Amino acid sequence: MQERPFRLALLVVILVLAVGYSPPVQTVVRHGWRDVADLVDDRPARAVLIIGNSRVYTNDMPFMIRDIADAAGDPLRWDVTSLAKPGATFETHWNDPDVH
């Protein structure tokens, strides 16, 4: 009888850990902390737009660039955003009015 609640509790713990450590959840958590930290960051901001394809958003390029700039001690806070579409080419972005 004692074995069933233990198994259920173990299953719940495993599911919570699996979801909590999944890449999409980790990305949301990291970005959330960055947004909170930006509220108290008094460095002057520089806006950067990255235009790309699936390699940009799959690898979270804006976050990586911001991390590199912060690690290098840049006196500016880089507000990096991306406009990335899967399989996009230069022509795709050129014809997109959002890019202009």
N, C-alpha and C positions, 0 to 999 in steps of 0.2 A: 504494500500500500504506500509506503514512504517513497518508493521509487518513482511513481508517476508525477508527483509535484516537483521532484528534483529534476526530472527530464523536461518538464514544461518550463521551469525556471531557467534551465540551461539553454533551452531552445530560444527563449526570449532574449537572454544575454547574447547569444551568438548572433541573432538577427539584428539586435541593436548595434553591436560592434560592426557587423557587416555593412549595415547602412551608414553608420557614422563614419566609417573609414573608406567609403566608396569615393572615387574621384569627383563625381558631381557634387556631393555633399561637402567634401573638403574644399572645393572651389568656392562654393557659396559662403562657407564659414570664413575662408581667407579674405574674400572680397568684403564681407561684412565688417571684419576687424579693420580692414584698410579704410573703409568709409568712416568708421568711428574715429580712427586715428587722424584722418584728414580734418576732422572738426577742430582739433586742437593744434594742428600743424600750422605754424605761423610763417612758414617760408613762402616767398612769392611763387606763384604757380605758372607753369608753362604748359599750354595745351598742345597735345600731339595727337594727330590722327593717323592711324595705320590702315591702309587700304590693302586688302589681300584676299586670299581664298581660304579653303578649309585648313591649310597648314597654320594659318594665323590663329584661328579661333580654337582649333583642336589643341594646340600647344600653349594656349593662353598667353600669347605674345605680349599683349599690353601689360599684364601683371609681371612678366619676366623682365621687361624693359624697365619698369618702375623699380623692381627689386635691385636691378643692376645699378641704376642711378643712385638709389638710396644707399646701397652698399659702398659705392664709390665716394660717398660723402658730398654729393652734389648740393650746392646751396639752394637750388630750385626744387620745388615739388612738381614732379611731372604728372600731369593729369592725362593719362594715355587712354584713348578710346580707339575702337577698331570698327571698321565697316568691312566685314568679311562675309563672303558668300561661298557656299560649297561649289567647287569646280569653276570659280570665277576666273575669267581671263581679263587682260587689260581692256579689251573691247567691251566686255560686260560692264566694267566699272565706268568706262568712258561714256557709255550710253545711258548710265544710270543718273537721273537728275538729283538723287540724294548726295552723290559724290560732289557735284558742282555746288 
